[in-house]
Amino acid sequence: MKIISKAEIEAPAPFVFERMTDFDMWERKIRNRDVVLQRQPGPVQTGTTWQTRIPIRGRKRDMAVTLTEMTPDTVLRFRALDAALQIDSDFELTSLSENRTLLTSRIEIKPLNIAARLLVQSLRLARGKVEQRIQQRTREFARQTGQDWRKLRDGK
């Protein structure tokens, strides 16, 4: 199952990428959602892994989330893996103008066993709701990042 979400951000790509790679901020936000999250020690770079317990369709899953690619100002790729599911998340930035950036997120969920196929099938049935939730979060990130850029640019 693939889900694609896009949002235009009123900020330059380097600023957006800096916000996207503020891993300490993301970790705080995730922990505030009552999700267990532990990162291996050291700086975040390609290959960094987080151990997490994520609720998916009412069941908590222990997953290893690995940063598989980090290309400055352009791409972030992650792979979440457990015994039943593989979730690949790609975030790409495209500069539209000096102060405008397009964020494209792609999420692909692959079942690795029969039970996971049933889970993915239930997600397909709720596809509209799942896509709406992801699009809403993408837009909220775009809105907040644009506001932060305007404050920084205007010196407020």
Buried (B, 14 or more C-beta within 10 A) or exposed (E): BEBEBBBBBBBBBEBBBBBBBEBEEBBEEBEEEEBEBEBEEEEBEEEBBBEBBBEBEEEEBEBEBBBBEBEEBBEBBBBBBBEBBBBBBBBBBEBEEEBBBBBBBBBBBBBEEEEBEEBBEEBEEEEEEBBEEBBEEBBEBBEEBBEBBEEEEEEE
